[in-house]
Amino acid sequence: MANRTRAQLRTIVEYYLGGSTTYATQINTFLDMAVETISFLHNFRSLRGMVEATLSEDAYYVSMPTDYIESRYCLWLLSTTGEVGKISWLPEKRYHDWFPYPDYSGRGTATPRYYTKIGDYMYFNNMADKDYTIRLWYQKYHVAFTDDNTSHSFKPDYMASMAIVSWVLAQAKDLLPLTDEGRAMAAKSDDFLSSFIGADDKHEDEPMDMEVYFDSDRESESAGAGVNPYDWV
């Protein structure tokens, strides 16, 4: 089943206004605020993505995705050789302390090892010595609806929809003429949000087969026979 659209969510909110359709514009604004705000409360699994960008030779930054909240993992890849390596995140202040002049030609070029986000760009610790593919796994925030036919992106749909609707009712309770049932729903907003976040947290662990793989990998590594992929440098 597809997720509910903005029009469907607005209809649910209007039910708690006694069926009035007079406040469609205001409700749309609250729905946009709801999906954006809720997406910042928790690292929802349904709002994760991966992007690739080319870091060209002698360059030291690439554009970041517009819906970026925070990084989860970053790698460089060389398509010509299959080589791959981890790029570590640095807070902006530490990046400036360690690499105040990454494009200084006297420092030469090298493989990117560290990065930070400044504005809409991803900055690396030095200019690249060759062309690299940068692969970034990241947490998204939920962008506003573009029209009435746009669906929200959270999973699962029903729990997310009730969290969105109850958030709207809680924020609008003093601005829109809610029925008594609507005010009762608004009072439950925190409960709906907590249930939604808790359900997402419950399924955060890796699948059993992945746990077995990494346990085995760590054992072989301790014996000197394997390499843990999380230890790439």
C-alpha positions in Angstrom: 0.0 0.0 0.0 1.3 3.4 -1.0 1.9 6.0 1.7 -0.8 8.7 2.2 -0.6 11.8 0.1 -0.9 15.4 1.4 -4.5 15.5 0.3 -5.3 12.3 2.2 -3.5 13.6 5.3 -5.4 16.9 5.1 -8.7 15.1 4.9 -7.8 13.3 8.2 -7.0 16.6 9.8 -10.2 18.2 8.5 -12.2 15.4 10.1 -11.0 16.7 13.5 -12.2 20.2 12.4 -15.7 18.8 12.1 -15.3 18.2 8.3 -14.5 21.8 7.5 -12.5 22.4 4.3 -12.1 26.1 4.9 -8.5 25.8 6.3 -6.8 23.9 3.5 -4.0 26.4 3.0 -3.2 26.5 6.7 -3.3 22.7 7.1 -1.0 22.3 4.1 1.6 24.6 5.8 1.3 22.6 9.0 1.7 19.3 7.1 4.9 20.6 5.5 6.2 21.7 8.9 5.3 18.3 10.4 7.2 16.1 7.9 10.3 18.3 8.1 10.2 18.6 11.9 9.6 14.9 12.6 12.4 13.9 10.3 14.9 15.9 12.5 13.7 14.1 15.7 15.1 10.7 14.8 17.4 9.0 12.2 14.5 7.1 10.5 15.6 4.2 8.4 13.2 5.1 5.7 15.0 8.4 5.3 18.5 7.2 4.4 20.2 7.5 1.1 23.4 7.1 -0.9 24.9 9.5 -3.4 27.9 9.4 -5.6 30.0 12.3 -6.9 33.2 12.7 -8.8 36.1 14.3 -7.0 38.3 15.4 -9.9 42.1 15.5 -9.8 43.3 18.7 -8.1 39.8 19.4 -6.7 39.1 19.3 -2.9 35.3 19.6 -2.7 32.1 18.3 -4.2 28.4 19.3 -3.7 26.4 17.8 -0.9 22.8 16.4 -1.4 20.2 19.1 -0.7 18.3 16.9 1.8 21.3 16.1 3.9 21.1 16.0 7.7 24.2 14.0 8.7 26.7 11.4 7.4 26.6 7.7 8.1 29.5 6.4 6.1 31.8 7.7 3.3 34.2 5.9 0.9 36.4 6.8 -2.0 36.5 4.4 -5.0 38.8 4.0 -8.0 36.8 2.4 -10.8 39.9 1.7 -12.8 41.5 -0.5 -10.2 38.6 -1.4 -7.8 40.5 0.1 -4.8 38.3 1.5 -2.1 39.0 3.3 1.2 37.2 5.0 4.1 37.0 8.8 4.4 36.5 10.0 8.0 34.2 12.7 9.1 35.6 15.8 11.0 33.6 18.5 12.8 34.0 21.8 11.0 36.2 23.4 13.7 38.6 20.5 13.8 38.7 20.5 10.1 39.8 24.1 10.1 42.3 23.5 12.8 43.9 20.6 11.0 43.6 21.6 7.4 43.3 25.4 7.2 44.5 25.6 3.6 43.6 22.4 1.8 44.0 24.0 -1.7 47.5 25.3 -1.0 49.5 24.0 -4.0 52.6 23.6 -1.9 51.0 20.7 0.0 50.8 18.6 -3.1 47.9 16.1 -3.8 46.9 12.9 -2.1 44.1 10.5 -1.5 41.2 12.1 0.5 41.2 10.9 4.1 39.0 13.4 6.0 36.0 15.6 5.1 33.5 18.0 6.6 30.4 19.8 5.5 30.5 23.6 5.0 27.4 25.1 3.5 26.3 23.0 0.5 29.7 21.4 0.0 31.7 18.5 1.2 35.4 19.6 1.7 38.3 17.2 1.9 41.6 17.5 3.6 43.7 18.0 0.4 43.5 18.2 -3.3 42.9 14.9 -5.0 45.9 13.2 -6.7 43.6 11.6 -9.3 39.9 11.3 -10.1 37.9 9.5 -7.3 34.3 8.4 -7.0 33.0 9.6 -3.6 30.2 7.5 -2.2 28.3 9.0 0.7 25.6 7.2 2.8 23.7 9.8 4.7 20.6 10.7 6.8 18.0 12.7 4.9 15.4 15.2 6.2 11.9 15.0 4.8 11.4 17.8 2.3 8.1 19.6 2.1 5.2 18.2 -0.1 5.3 19.5 -3.6 1.6 19.1 -4.3 -1.5 17.3 -3.0 -0.6 14.1 -4.8 2.9 13.8 -3.1 3.1 11.1 -0.5 5.1 11.2 2.7 8.3 9.1 2.7 8.1 7.6 6.2 7.6 3.9 6.9 5.4 2.3 8.2 2.7 4.4 6.6 -0.1 4.2 9.2 2.0 4.9 12.3 3.8 7.7 10.4 0.5 9.2 9.2 -1.0 9.3 12.7 2.2 10.9 14.1 2.0 13.6 11.3 -1.7 14.3 11.9 -1.4 14.4 15.7 1.6 16.8 15.4 -0.4 19.1 13.1 -3.4 19.0 15.6 -1.1 19.8 18.5 0.5 22.7 16.8 -2.8 24.1 15.4 -5.0 23.6 18.5 -5.0 27.3 19.3 -5.2 28.4 15.7 -7.9 26.2 14.1 -11.3 25.3 15.5 -10.7 21.7 16.6 -13.5 19.5 17.8 -13.2 17.9 21.3 -12.1 14.7 19.6 -9.4 16.8 17.7 -8.1 18.3 21.0 -8.0 14.8 22.5 -5.9 13.7 19.5 -3.7 16.7 19.9 -3.0 15.8 23.5 -1.8 12.4 22.3 0.8 13.8 19.9 3.8 12.9 22.0 2.5 9.4 22.4 2.0 8.9 18.7 5.5 10.2 17.9 7.1 8.1 20.6 5.4 4.9 19.3 6.5 5.7 15.7 10.1 6.4 16.8 10.1 3.3 19.0 8.9 1.1 16.2 11.8 2.3 14.0 14.3 1.8 16.8 13.1 -1.7 17.3 14.3 -2.8 13.8 17.7 -1.0 13.8 19.8 -4.0 14.5 21.6 -5.8 11.7 20.0 -9.0 10.4 21.2 -12.3 12.0 23.3 -13.3 8.9 25.2 -10.0 9.0 25.9 -10.4 12.8 27.3 -13.9 12.1 29.4 -12.6 9.3 31.0 -9.8 11.3 31.5 -12.0 14.3 33.4 -14.5 12.2 35.3 -11.7 10.5 36.5 -10.3 13.8 37.6 -13.7 15.0 39.7 -14.3 11.8 41.1 -10.8 12.1 42.3 -11.4 15.7 44.1 -14.5 14.4 45.8 -12.4 11.7 43.8 -14.0 8.9 41.2 -11.3 8.0 40.5 -7.6 7.5 37.6 -5.9 9.1 36.0 -3.7 6.4 35.1 -1.1 9.1 38.9 -0.6 9.8 39.7 0.6 6.3 41.9 3.7 6.3 
